[in-house]
């Protein structure tokens, strides 16, 4: 019989693949996608992560976008309150204006909620997504 070469021993069993957490945010210690998703909380999350995160441009972009988004929400609330205070006391048509303003408030509020949810999901999946009109402003702030 020909001499058979012994086969190499099988590799030692491993505990399994190491879980991948993605790139870490340098200042906060959180994974970039998690930090960006938390930074999407309008205004407060954005301000906190914009101050804390100095290196990760992904997190800083979402933080700046969140600050602008929160500011837009506050601006809308102020304009709505002024319009409501001026138009609803008008005798005869005040109720009509109140209904119209309530419908506008509900639709814009729903739009803000949808944009918030989409932004958090995109940030958590690691995709840089710009809110229409707000995203380009945030990008300009990041570049300048």
C-alpha positions as CSV (number, residue, x, y, z in Angstrom):
1,X,0.0,0.0,0.0
2,X,1.2,3.5,-0.7
3,X,2.1,5.6,2.2
4,X,-0.8,8.0,3.0
5,X,0.0,11.4,4.3
6,X,-1.7,12.1,7.6
7,X,-4.4,14.8,7.3
8,X,-4.0,17.9,9.4
9,X,-6.0,18.1,12.5
10,X,-9.2,20.0,12.3
11,X,-9.2,23.6,13.6
12,X,-10.2,24.0,17.2
13,X,-13.9,24.8,17.6
14,X,-14.5,28.5,18.0
15,X,-17.2,30.2,20.0
16,X,-18.7,31.6,16.9
17,X,-18.2,34.8,14.9
18,X,-17.6,37.9,16.8
19,X,-20.6,40.3,16.6
20,X,-20.0,43.3,14.5
21,X,-21.1,46.5,16.0
22,X,-19.9,48.8,13.2
23,X,-17.6,51.7,13.5
24,X,-17.6,53.4,16.9
25,X,-18.3,57.0,17.4
26,X,-15.0,58.5,18.6
27,X,-16.4,60.8,21.3
28,X,-19.4,59.0,22.7
29,X,-18.3,55.4,22.6
30,X,-21.6,54.4,20.9
31,X,-21.7,52.8,17.5
32,X,-22.2,55.5,14.9
33,X,-25.6,54.3,13.8
34,X,-26.9,54.3,17.3
35,X,-25.5,57.7,18.2
36,X,-27.0,59.1,14.9
37,X,-30.4,57.6,15.6
38,X,-30.4,59.1,19.1
39,X,-29.2,62.4,17.7
40,X,-32.4,62.5,15.5
41,X,-34.5,63.3,18.6
42,X,-35.5,66.8,17.5
43,X,-33.6,69.7,19.0
44,X,-32.5,68.1,22.3
45,X,-30.8,65.0,20.9
46,X,-29.3,67.1,18.2
47,X,-27.8,69.7,20.5
48,X,-26.4,67.0,22.9
49,X,-24.7,65.0,20.2
50,X,-23.6,68.0,18.2
51,X,-21.8,69.2,21.4
52,X,-20.4,65.8,22.4
53,X,-19.4,64.4,19.0
54,X,-16.4,66.2,17.5
55,X,-15.1,63.6,15.0
56,X,-17.8,61.5,13.4
57,X,-19.3,63.4,10.5
58,X,-22.2,60.9,10.2
59,X,-23.4,61.6,13.8
60,X,-22.8,65.3,13.5
61,X,-24.8,65.5,10.2
62,X,-27.8,63.9,11.9
63,X,-27.4,66.1,14.9
64,X,-27.4,69.3,12.8
65,X,-30.3,68.0,10.8
66,X,-32.2,67.4,14.1
67,X,-31.5,70.9,15.4
68,X,-32.8,72.5,12.2
69,X,-35.8,70.1,12.2
70,X,-36.7,70.9,15.8
71,X,-36.3,74.6,15.0
72,X,-38.7,74.2,12.1
73,X,-41.2,72.5,14.3
74,X,-41.0,75.3,16.9
75,X,-41.3,77.9,14.2
76,X,-44.4,76.2,12.8
77,X,-46.0,76.0,16.3
78,X,-45.4,79.7,16.8
79,X,-46.9,80.6,13.4
80,X,-49.9,78.3,14.1
81,X,-50.4,79.9,17.5
82,X,-50.4,83.4,16.1
83,X,-52.8,82.5,13.3
84,X,-55.1,80.8,15.7
85,X,-55.1,83.8,18.1
86,X,-55.8,86.2,15.3
87,X,-58.3,84.2,13.2
88,X,-60.5,82.2,15.6
89,X,-62.0,85.2,17.5
90,X,-63.5,86.7,14.4
91,X,-67.3,86.6,14.8
92,X,-69.1,84.4,12.3
93,X,-66.1,82.8,10.6
94,X,-63.9,82.1,13.6
95,X,-65.1,78.5,13.8
96,X,-64.4,77.9,10.1
97,X,-60.8,79.2,10.7
98,X,-60.4,77.1,13.8
99,X,-61.4,73.9,11.8
100,X,-59.1,74.8,8.9
101,X,-56.2,75.5,11.3
102,X,-56.8,72.3,13.2
103,X,-56.7,70.3,9.9
104,X,-53.4,72.0,8.9
105,X,-52.0,71.3,12.4
106,X,-52.9,67.6,12.1
107,X,-51.5,67.2,8.6
108,X,-48.2,69.1,9.3
109,X,-47.9,67.2,12.6
110,X,-48.3,63.9,10.8
111,X,-45.7,64.9,8.2
112,X,-43.2,65.9,11.0
113,X,-43.8,62.5,12.6
114,X,-43.3,60.6,9.4
115,X,-40.0,62.5,8.6
116,X,-38.8,61.8,12.2
117,X,-39.5,58.1,11.9
118,X,-37.9,57.8,8.5
119,X,-34.8,59.7,9.7
120,X,-34.4,57.5,12.8
121,X,-34.7,54.3,10.7
122,X,-32.2,55.6,8.1
123,X,-29.7,56.7,10.7
124,X,-30.0,53.4,12.5
125,X,-29.4,51.5,9.3
126,X,-26.3,53.6,8.6
127,X,-27.7,55.5,5.6
128,X,-27.1,59.2,5.3
129,X,-30.5,60.6,4.4
130,X,-31.5,64.2,4.0
131,X,-34.9,65.6,5.0
132,X,-36.1,67.7,2.1
133,X,-35.0,71.3,2.4
134,X,-33.6,70.7,5.9
135,X,-30.9,68.2,4.9
136,X,-29.2,70.6,2.4
137,X,-29.1,73.3,5.1
138,X,-27.6,70.8,7.5
139,X,-25.0,69.8,5.0
140,X,-24.1,73.5,4.3
141,X,-23.6,74.0,8.0
142,X,-21.4,71.0,8.3
143,X,-19.2,72.1,5.4
144,X,-18.9,75.7,6.5
